[in-house]
Amino acid sequence: MSFLTVMIFAGVGAESYGVQQVVDKYYEDTNMADIWVYSQQMDNKTYDDLKSISGIEDTERQLVVTTTAQLSGDPTIKMHFIENNKISKYYPLDGSDINMEDADGLWLDKSFAYEHKLKVGDKITVKMNGIEITKTIRGLGYSPEYVYQETEGSIIPDFSLQGFAYASYKAFPTDNISYDVVLIKTNDTADVFQEKLDDKIDGKYSTLIPQKDHSSVVQFQSEIDQHNMMGKMFPLIFVVVALLTLITTMTRIVNHQRTQIGTLKASGFSNRKLSIHYMSYGFYLTLIGSILGLVIGQNTIPYLFYPSMSAFYKVPTWKPGFDISFIYVALILIVLSTLFAYLTTKNIVRQSPASALEPKAPKISKGGFIERTRLWKHLGFVFRWNIRDIRRNKIRSLVTVVSIIGCTILLISAFGMSEGMDDLKTWQYGTINQYNNQLLVDDNATDVQIQSVLDDVKGTQIMTTPIEIKANNMKKTVNVNVYNKTDLIQTTDNAMNPMEIPEDGVSLTYKTAELMNIKKGDTIKWHIYGEDKWVETKVDEIYADPTNQGLTIRPDKFEKLGYNFTPTSIVTNHDVNSSYPGITTINGVDDLQNTWDELMESGNLLVAILLIFAVLLSVVMLYSLSILSFTEIERELATLKVIGFKSKIIQKIFLIQNLALSIIGYIIGIPLGYYVLRVMMDTSGETFYYPIHYSLQTMALTFIAVVILSFIVNLLLVTKIKDIDMVASLKSIRE
């Protein structure tokens, strides 16, 4: 158990700490920006005013433009025209680093290049604002701002549809370049810096995003936090079980070796030597298990996660990390094991040799509550035997129950997570989104083009754009979704049931309301990214969405607030067999569901790991405790065989006891398992909302698994029960 405990803690910890250390070093090496300030009025004077703010270490201006590449599928590329490459630096992997004097070069996203079979030296043409420019690819690499890229219309990155590129400001097609974002390195916190910024250029910027709120940082950090939580929470179960098992095991060892202890004391061995001898059981076994766990855990478990994570997140390297807490946990486990070994032996080594040589007095079993009821008379021999055996061996029974509680927690977490992911898929693509195709609208599409598509596909146009929302001294980046009431999109409550939202109101998702402590009827402030205009609205309704957090508003209400309704997508139930002018991408519902399945691969891996841990915990513990129980009452079992009891009846005794204790552990473990599942889901980030409901399917699967594991352990004991040597067992007095 010490091996499993340390292996899981060090293995999952090495993965989460390793990824954290890798990304922290990546941010440091690339001089990741502390703050991004967006503005459509960043002229030289405004920029000079900004640079004069105290506390600023460095600044860099960029123009970020969404372009369309002249490649298959018309993918989009976010072009960064940069003044220099000092902050949030491009990280080259192939080719050269950025040359600020190169007016013909472009440095491309390596993942995007791989999907389109592009290499260093190739030409690439992109179209922006009606202008086509052709550049030569000088390098392929990553960017700290794009560790995670969310593709428009999808919840996971699709590098065949979207990428990024960097180029010198000299590569811009005209001499007049209007920068729209400033990257800032500062010692100030975001709130302090914003106060200073408002004093200097109030009204001349639209959005300020601190590093901790950057969409890529938030998503990747949420993933790391979830793995870190799992690496700390689940090993705790194994620690408790390991220590309880040690107490039970050492107690049995000492009781069965009373004769040896008495003989050694009579031969002159001191109490100290005997204590050290038995303490070494706990010390050396835990030491060896901990060392093996540290070595094997760090070099195996992290590599199970890397393939799925590297498909979604882009950092230069993936390698396990190390934290001193791995050593601390191993040392604590060794010290506690040694201490518990001492506590279980201290009484007997202090006895006189004569007392130690005497058999331990059998436990006196007083009549319990059940034995004083009428029910007792109606119980068979097997049930009476087990009730009394459990009362005589409370610690062993407690350890069994605790083990099953831990197993149940792991199983509920695994089955609950698996069912939750399936529910979310059904919720997203069966209840909420009831369309067959989604058409993404080009940023430069004209009204005539959009209307032509609408007339042809008989669809509904939707505007989805990021906003910044303020409430209760908190800020969050979410989306505003604007569309007319339609049968193609159904809003739901947090129980996944259909509901209606007000036509002339503002509705907020449950996840955002929960994070910001917003209630129905509260007032919030928000603005669209890239625009200075802030609006103050009341939250008229709260609804739930599994993946798209933010506001939902009808177009008429949206325009009453002073904004222009600009559709970003069109959804339809009609078949779409051709491309349209003004449409960049067409996603079928099957494509969207496949995308969801890809996203869930890492979740399924987590489910598999939890199931493996649960099986190991239950089988190892139930078998170990059953062997202890068998050894302890072998003489009694031999007596039963002598007087005519068949092996099947004795097997039934063990099976009934294991099942009874397992069911008790299962009942206690159900609410604890759902609590752990809730904690796990809450660490999944601010984008996803996982409602947790007590599911009969999950509870039934967990119960079946617990019963099957009890049967498996019972089968492992069959041979031992059949091979009981009745003569040798009955001749033994102090076995």
N, C-alpha and C positions, 0 to 999 in steps of 0.2 A: 504493500500500500504506500510506503514511503517513496518507492520508485515511481508509482503512478502519479502520486501527488506532485513530486518535484518535476517529473517529466512534463505534466500538463502545465504547471505554473511556468516553468522555464521555457517550454516550447511555445506556448501561445504568447507569453511575455516577450520572448526573443523576436517573434514575428511583429508584434505591435510596437515594441521599443525600437526594433530595427527599422521599421518603416518610418517611425517618428524621427529617428536619428538621421536617416537618409534624406527625408524631405526637409528637415531643419538645415542640414548641411547644404542641400540644394538651394534653399532660399538664401542662405548666407553666401554661397559661392556666386550666385547670380545677383546678389544685392537686391533682393525682392523689395518692392516699394512698401512703405508703411501706410501710405494714403494715396488714393486716386481722386483727383478733383476734375470733374467734367464741366465744360463750359463751351458755349458757342461764341463767346466774346473774349477769348483769350488772345487779345492783341498784345503788342510788345509792352505797352504801358501797364496793362493789367498784370501781365506776367512779372514785370519788374516790381510792382506793388506786392505781389504774392511772395516773390523771393526775398523781400525785405522783412518778412515776418520772422520774429526771433524764434530760435529753436530749430530752424530748418538746417539740415546738414547738406542736402543736395536736392536738385530738381531736374526734371527732364520733360520736355514737351513731345507729344506724339499726335499724329492725326490717324485715327482708326476708322477705316472705311470698309464696309462690306461689299465685296466684289463677287462677280460670277466668273468662274474659270471656264474657258472654252475647252471643256473636257466632257466625256460621256456622263450624262446625267445632270449637266450644268451645276456642279457643286459650287458652294459659296466658300470664299476665302476671306478671312478678316485680315486686311492689309494694315500693317503698322508702319507708317512713315515716321522715322525717328530722327531727332536732332543729334543724338549720340547714343551710345550703347553702354550707359553707366548704371542704370537702375532697371531692375527686372530684366537682366541681360539675357539675350538669346543664347541658348546652350547648344553649340554645334557638336554634332556626332560624326557627320561625314562632310568632307569638303572644308572650306575655309571659314574663319570667323567673319563677322560683318565688317566690311570696309566702308567707312563713311564717305569716301571719295568715289565710290563705284556707283555711277548713275544708271548702269545697265544690269546690275545684279539684283538677285532676290534670294532670300534665305527662307526655306520652306519647312513646314511641319513634316517631320519624317513619317509619321503614321499616315498622313494624307498622301504623301509621295508613294508610300508602299502600296496603298490601295489602287493608285492610278499608274503604277509601274513607272514612276518618274525617277530620274537619277541626276546627280550633279553633272552639269553641262547641258542638260536639256533646256529647250525653250518652253515657256509657258505664257499664254495670253489670258489676260483677265479684263473684264469690262466693268467700269465703274462710272456712274453718272453719265452714261451714254458714250464714254470714251474707252477705246480699247488700247491697252498697253501690253507690250511683249517684253519679257525680261528673261535673262539667263539664270538658271538655278545655280547659285554658287555654293550652297551648303544645305544640308538637311539636319534637323535637330529638334530640340524641345524648347519650351518656354515655361518659366515658373508660374506664369499666369494661366497656363493651359494644362496643368496637371490633370484636371478633369474638364472635359468639354461636353456640355449638353447640347445635342443637336436639336434644332428647331423641329417641333412636332414629334419628338421622341424623348424618352426618359434616359437613354443611354447614348454614349458617343457612337456616331456612325461616321467613320473617317472617310468613307467614300462620298459623303454628302457635304462635309464641312471640315475646314482646316484653317490654319493661320499662316501668315508670312510676314517677314520683316524686310524693310528696305530703307536705304538712306533717304533723307529728305531731298537729296539731289536727284533721286529717281522719280520724284513726283512729276507728272506730265506738264505742269505749268510752274512758272516762277513764283506765283502767289499761293502759298500754302497756309491754310487756316487751321492751326492746331486746335484740337478739341478736348484734350486731356493732358493733365500735368501729373507726373509721377513724383512723389515726394518722400524723402527720407527725413525723419524728424525724431527728436527725443520726447516730444510731447505726446500725450494721449490724444485719441481722436476727438474727444469732447473739448479738451483745452485748445487743440489746434483749430477746431471749427469756430470757437469763440474769437480767436485771433483773426481767422480768415474772414469772418463776418465784419469785423472792425475794418479790415483793409479793403475788401472787394465785395461787400454785401450787395447782392442782386446781380452780380456778374458771373455767377457760377450756378449750375443747376443741381449737381449731386456731389456729395463727398462720401467715398467708400473707404473705411479702414480695412487693413489687411484681414482682420478676423472676420469681416463680413463679406469678403470677396467670395463669389459663388464657388470657385474652384477650391479655395482654402476650406470653406465651410463643409463642402461635400466630402473632401478627403479626410479632414479632421474628424468628422462624424464617423467615418468608417474605422479610423484608427481607434477612436474612443470606444466603439462597440467591441472591437477585438480586445482592447485593454480591459474593459469591464468583464468580459467573459473569462479572460485569463486570471482575473483576481477572484471572481465569485465562485466558479466551479471548483477550483482546487481546495477551497475552504471546506467543501463537503468531504473531500477525500482526507483532509487533515483531521477533521473530527472523527471520521470513521477509523482512520489509521490509529489514532491514539486510544480510542475505545477498544479496538481490536487488540492492541498491545496489552492493555490492562487485563483483558479476558485471557489472552494467551499466557501471559506471565503468571497469572493466578493459577491456571491449570498446571503449568510446568512445575511451579513450586509445590503445589499440593501433591503432585504425583512423584515428586522427588524428596519427600520428607525423609524417607529411609536414608538416601544418599547424604542429605544435609546433616542428619543426626550422626551418621557414621563419620563424616568429615569433621564435625565438631568434636566427636569423641577422640578422633585421631590427632587433635591439636590445632586444626585450622581455626584462625581467628574470625570473628564476626566481620571484620573489615575485608578479609580476603574473600569470604563467601559472598558478601554484598557486591564486591567488585566483579566477581565471577558472574553473578546473575545480571548485574547491570550491563555487563558486556554484551548480553543477548540483545538488549535494546539498542546499545550504542553501535556495535559493529554492523548489525543488520540494517539499521537505519542509515548509517554512514555509507555502506556499500550501495544501498538503494538510492540514496540521495545523489551520490557521485554519478551513478549510471543514469539517473533521471536528468541531471544537469547536462551530461554529455549527449545523451541520445535525444532528449527533448529539443535542445537548441539546434541540433543538426538534422532533424526530421520534420517536425510539425510545421515550422515556418514555410518549408518548401511545398506543403500541401496547399497553402493559400496563394502563393505567388502567381501560378498560371492564370487563375480567374481574376485576380486583382490587376495584373499587368495588362489585361485586355481592356480595362476601363480607365486606369490611372497611369500616367506617363511620367516616370522619373528615370534618371539615368541608370540607376542600379537597384537591385533588390537583394538585400542580404540581411541575415539575422543580426540582431543587436544584443547588447548585454546591459544588465542593470544589476547593481549591487544587491537589490532586493532578492534576486535569485539565491544568492549566498545566504542572506539573512533568513529566508524561509527554510532553507536546508538546515542551517544551524539551529534555528528554533525547533524544528522537528526533531533533530538529534538530541538536543538538550531535554526537551519534554519527554521523548522516548526513554532516555536514560533515567530521568527523574521518576517517571511512572514505574519503570522496572525496579528502581530502588524502593519505592513506596509499597510495591506488592510483595517484596521479600523481607522488609525490615522486621516484621513481627516474628517470623519463623526463625531468622538467624539470631534473634535475641533470646530465643528459648534455650533451655538447658538441653544437652544431648539426649537425656532420657525422655524429655517431653517431645523433642523432635522425632525420636524413633517411634513414638506412639502414633498409631493411625489418627488422622484428624477425625474429631467427633462428627458424626453425620449431622446434617442440618435437621432440626426438628421442624416438621411442617405442621403448623397450626391450621386449623380449619378456616378456610376463607369464607367470604360472603356467599359465593356460589354454592359451597358445600353445605351451607345452612338453609338452602332453599329446596323446594320440592323438585326443582329442575334437576338437581344433582342425582336423584334417584333414577331419573329417566335417561341419564347419559350413559353411553357405552364405555367399555374399558379404555378404548383409545383416547377418547376425549378426557376422561378422568386422569389418565396418565399424563397427558400433555398439560392440562391445567396445573397439576401439582409440579411437574417438571419446570414449567415456566416460573412458578412461584418460588421454587428452590434456587433457580438460576436467573435472578432478575437482571444481572449485568449482561450476561450473554444474550438474554432476550431483548434487552434495551439496545445492544449493539446491532442485533438483527433488524430491529424496527428502524433505527437510525439509518442503517445501510439502505433499506427499502425506501425510506423517505428521500435519501439522496438520489437513488435510482429513479424514483417517481418524478422528482424535480427535473432531472435530465431528460426523462422521456416526455414529460409535459412540455418542456422547452422545445424539444425536437419536433414532436408531432404538432404542437401548437404553432410553431414557426412555419412548418410545412403547410399546414392547413390555412394559416393566415396568408401565406403567399398565394395559395390557390384562390382563396376568397377575394384577395385584392385583384387578381387577374379577372375573375368573374365580375367583380364589382365594377372595375374600370371598363371592361370591354363587353359586358353583358347587360349591366344595369344603367350605367351613366352614358357611355358612348354607344349609341345604337345605329351608327352609320357604318357604311362599308368602305368608304374611301375618304381620304383627307388630302386636299390639294393645298400646297403651300404657295402663298402669293409672293411674287417678286416685290422687293422694296420699291422698284421703279415702275411697277405695273400701273397702267392708266385706268381711269374709271370705266372707259369703254371696254377695255380688255376684261376687267373683272365682271362687268355686267354680261358680257358675251358668254363667259364661262358659267355664270349663274343661270342664264337662260338655257344653256345646253344641258347642264347636269342637274338642274332643279335642286340646288343645294342651299345651305345656310352659311352666310359669311360670319366669321369670328375674328375678333381682334384680341390678341394676347400679347401683352407687353409688360416688361418689368416696372415695378413701382417701388418707392420707398414709403413706408408707413410708420407713423409716430403715434404712440399711445403709452400712457403710464410711465413716462421717462424712458421708454425703450424704442429702438428702431429696428425694423426688419425689412429685408428685401424679398418681395413676393411678386406675384403677377396680378394684373387686372384682366379679367376676361369679359369681353363685351359681345353680346349676341342677343338676337330676338328670341322669344319663346319658340321652341321647336320640339318636334317629336324625336329629333335625332340626338338630343342631349337631355338627360333626365337628372335633375339635382336630387340629392339624397341626404338623409340625416346620418348621424354617426352609428346607427344600427343598420345602415345600408338599405333603408326603406325609402321609396320615392316621396318627395315633398315638393311643395311649391315655394318659389321665392317671389317677393313683391316686384311688380312691374315698374314701379316708380320709386324704388328704394335701392339701398346698397347692402349686399349680402357678403358675409365674411366666412371663410372656412374655419371649421372647428379647431384644426391644428394651430392655425395662427392665433385664434382667439385664446386658446389654452396657453400658448407660449407667452402672449403679451397680456394675459389676464384681462381680456376684453369680454364684456357681457353684452347681450342684446339690449339695445337702447343707448349704449355708450357712444361717445363722440370720438372720432379719430381724424387725424390729418394725414394726407398723402399727396404724392406728386409722381408724375411719370418721369422716368430717367431721361435726362436730356432736355427737360423743360423746367423753367424756373417756377411755374405756377403751382402753388399749393392749394388744395381744397380741404375744407372741413366738412365731414359728413357724419350722419348718425348710422350706426349699425342696425339695420332694420330686421335682419334675419341671420342666423348662423346655420350653415350647412356643412356637410363633410365631403371631402374628396381625397382619394388615396395618394395622388401624385401631384396635383396642381393646386398649390396653396396660394391664397390671396383673396381678391374681391371678384364678385360677379355683378355686373350692372347691365341693364338694357341700353341699347344705343341712344334712345331719346333722353334718358336720364344722364347718360355720359355727356351728351352734347349740351344739355342744360347746365352742366358743371363747367362748360367752357372749353371742352376738348373736342378734337375732330375724330370722328370714327373712321379708322383706317384699317380695313381687314388685313389680317396676316395669313388667314387660311380659309378654305371653303370645305365643308363636309357634306357628303351626299350618300344616298343609298343606291344611286344609279351606277351602272357599270361605266368605268372610265377607260377607254381603250386607246386614247390618243393624247398627245401632248397639246398644250394650249399656250398661246402667247401670254406672258405675264405670270405663268405658273412655273415654279422652279422644280418642284418635286411632287410626286403622287405616291402616297402611302396607302396601300390596301390594309384592311383590318388584320389580315393574316400576317402581313409584314410587321404590324405593330405588336401583335401577340408574340411573334417570334423574337422581337426585340425584348419584350418583357421576359420571355423564357431565358434569354441570354443574361439578362440582369440577375435573374434568380439563381444562376449557376453557383455563385459564391454563397448564396443563402443555403442551397442544397448541400454544399460541402460542409457548411456549419452544422446542418441537421445530421449529416452522416457522422461527423466527429462526435456530436453529442450522443448519438445512438451507440457508438462504439464505447464511449466512456461509461454509459449506463450499463451496458452488457458486462463490461469488465468489472465494474463496481459490484453489481449484484451477484454474478457468478463466483467471483473470487471470494467475496465476503460470505455468501450463503454456504459455499462449499467449505470454507475454512471453519466457520462456526459449527457447521454440521459435523465435521470431522472432530472438532473439540468435544461436542456433545456426545458423539459416538464413543470416543475414547473414555470419556468420563463415566459413562453408564454401560460400558461393555460387559461388565459382570452381570448387571441386571438384565441386559439383553440375552446373555448366555443362559441365564436362569429361565427366561421366558421360552427359549428354544428347548431347554431340557424338559419343561413341563408341557410341551406340545404346541407352542405357538409357531406357526409357519413364518418363513421369511417375508412373505407378502404382507402379513399383519404388522410385522416390525417396520417394513418399508412404509406402510400406511401411517404408522405412528409418526415417523419423521416427516412424511409429506403433509399430514394434517397440521403439525406444529409449524412447519415452514410456511404453509399457506395462511394459517391464522395470523402469524406475525407479519407476513407480507401484506395481508389485507389491512391490518392496523396501520402499518407504515404507509400504504397506499392512500388511505383515507386522510391521514395527517398531511401527506405530501402533496395532495391535489391543490389546496389553496396556496401552499408555499410555492408550488410549481408555477401557478398562474401569476403570482407576484414576481417571481424571477423573470418570467416571460414578458411581463409588462415593463420591467426595468430594461430588458434587452431591446425591446421594440422602441422604447423612449430614447435610446441612444442611437437610433438609426438615422438621425439628422432631422433637419427642419423641413425637408421636402416631402417625406413620406409619412403617411398617417396609417398606423396599424390598429384598428379597433380590436380589443381583446374580449372575447366572449367565452363563457364556459360552454364548451362544445361536448356533446355526448359522444361524438365520434372520437375526439382526442382522448377523453376519459376512458372510453371503452378500449381503444387501442392500447393505452397505457396499462389498464387492468389485465388485458390479455397477455401483454408482454411480461408483466410481473408474474402471472400464473405460469406461463410457459417456462420462465427462468427457474421458478421453484421446482417444476417438474424435471427440468434438466439436471438440477443439482441432486434431486432425489435419485435420478437414474445413475448419476455418478457414484452414489453410495450403495447401489445394489450389490456390487461385487463384494464390498467390505462386509455387508450384512450376511451375505451367503457364506462367506469364508470365516465366520466367527469360530474360533477354536474353543468349544465349550469347556473342555477339560482344563486347558491352560488358563482360561479366563476365571473359572471358578476356584482354581487353586491359588490365584493371586489374591493377596489381602490388601496390598497397598498400590495397586495399579492406578 
